[in-house]
């Protein structure tokens, strides 16, 4: 049986919830040009209240014990954020937080630790102050983020650096990686721009398919020498590339299969991962704005198991174009959000993949 036929034969993906990203608030103190949500200072009166949030955490724990990323907006602007973190921790969930780092104080870092936050991610999108502040559209954002990182280090709270690739900083990714290493990050996650939210205005800042391919092959080479975990996000074709590169070198693909740095497959939306919006709408991911269920009315378990969108994402025979006939479909899946933004069809082929099956 050919690889292509194998991909079609094994068309059903067994969904196992590993990761939930929860936009606990859409309020933010920055105004980032690439923000998927277009977050601002708010207020957002439709945000879920404390009781409902605690209930949702309990519902998640009945399905699995995934990593729960408390994100935003800026999650530290939610007053009861540490109540949520502590409740999730007590339920056996692995609670982590994605923050811009500018609001961190010694007291807040200590509260993170006591509530059970196990890792903090901070996005740095420039190798220096000028470029990062231009992304954030707030002067001083870089210095404040660096101060926040130093507080995490001083208090021995694990942190990772995220960076989003655009045309304006693609040539600086090595410097940003070097910065993450110098700062003492445990991981470096490389994100690839998906033009949603305010980022729709940056569609011309997406790098080309060939540039993606080259950058991902460079990223693969860094995994062999960088003293921290590396992971590519919103670039599912990396999981094809790492297999191609490993095969070239006669290596086995042997990476962590669980945890924040797990290298499992490309697009996880609706298969191992989902996103919860500030008002309780479940989506395949934060970039793919498809309403898969409303937690104000439905249980998390019913949405995860019964959403028609999720069922389609788990059925690889429904994928179209070259993704549908690709031998790497099970490993990659193509970026469903990018396909949707560019074609209006979340099952269409990945627009920025150079591979021709």
Helices and strands as residue ranges (DSSP letters): H 3-9, E 19-23, H 50-63, E 67-71, G 75-77, H 81-90, E 94-99, H 106-115, E 119-123, H 129-136, H 141-154, E 159-165, G 170-172, H 173-183, E 187-192, G 197-205, H 209-223, E 229-233, H 238-248, E 273-276, E 282-283, H 300-306, H 308-314, G 316-318, H 321-324, H 336-343
